[in-house]
Amino acid sequence: MVVTLNATLRSEYGKEKMKKLRAGGKIPAVAYGPGLEEPLHLMLDTIPTRKALTEGGKDAEYELVVGSKKYPVLLQEVQRD
C-alpha cells in the first residue's frame, strides 16, 4: 500500500520561522536522496499528514507529491513534540 503525502516547497529557514510555520498548522520537512539533485525543503499540512502517518506507519511506502512531481519516499525519522 502506498500512502500519499502532499507537500509544498518552502523558502524560509531557521528556528523562529519554523516555530511560526508550526503555529500556522504546517509541518516542516526535508526530502533528500539519490533521485534528487539537492534536498527539498517542504511544508506539509498537519492534520492530513498525521492521518497519513497513522495509517501507513514508519515502514510504509509513501509517495510525496510536490506540485506536479511525485517522488517515492521512505521515512527516515519522525519527530513529535
C-alpha positions in Angstrom: 0.0 0.0 0.0 1.3 3.4 -1.0 0.4 6.4 1.2 0.3 9.9 -0.4 1.7 13.0 1.3 1.0 16.3 -0.3 3.7 19.0 0.2 4.7 22.4 -1.0 8.2 23.9 -1.3 9.2 26.4 1.4 11.8 29.1 1.2 12.1 30.1 4.8 14.7 28.5 7.2 15.6 28.9 10.8 14.3 28.0 14.2 12.0 31.0 14.7 10.5 30.7 11.2 9.8 27.0 11.8 8.0 27.8 15.1 5.7 30.2 13.2 5.2 27.6 10.5 4.1 25.0 13.1 1.9 27.6 14.8 0.2 28.1 11.4 -0.7 24.4 11.2 2.2 23.3 8.9 4.9 20.7 9.4 8.4 21.5 8.1 10.2 18.6 6.3 13.2 17.8 4.2 13.4 15.3 1.4 16.8 14.1 0.1 18.3 11.1 -1.6 19.7 9.7 -4.9 16.8 10.8 -7.0 17.1 14.4 -6.1 19.8 16.9 -7.2 19.5 18.8 -3.9 17.4 18.5 -0.8 13.8 19.7 -1.0 12.7 21.9 1.9 9.0 21.3 2.3 6.0 22.1 4.4 3.0 19.7 4.9 -0.4 20.3 6.4 -0.5 18.9 9.9 -3.9 17.1 10.1 -3.7 15.2 6.7 0.0 14.3 7.4 -0.7 12.9 10.9 -3.6 10.9 9.5 -1.4 9.5 6.7 1.4 8.6 9.1 -1.0 6.9 11.5 -2.5 5.0 8.5 0.8 3.9 7.0 3.3 3.8 9.9 7.0 4.3 9.7 7.7 1.3 7.4 5.1 2.0 4.7 5.9 3.2 1.2 5.0 6.9 0.7 4.5 9.0 -2.4 5.5 12.6 -1.9 3.5 15.0 -4.2 5.2 18.4 -4.7 3.3 20.4 -7.3 3.1 18.2 -10.4 6.0 16.0 -9.4 5.8 12.7 -7.5 8.6 11.1 -5.5 8.6 7.6 -3.9 9.9 8.1 -0.4 10.7 6.2 2.8 10.6 7.9 6.2 13.9 8.2 7.9 12.8 10.0 11.0 9.6 11.3 12.5 9.8 13.7 15.4 6.8 14.5 17.6 6.6 17.2 20.2 
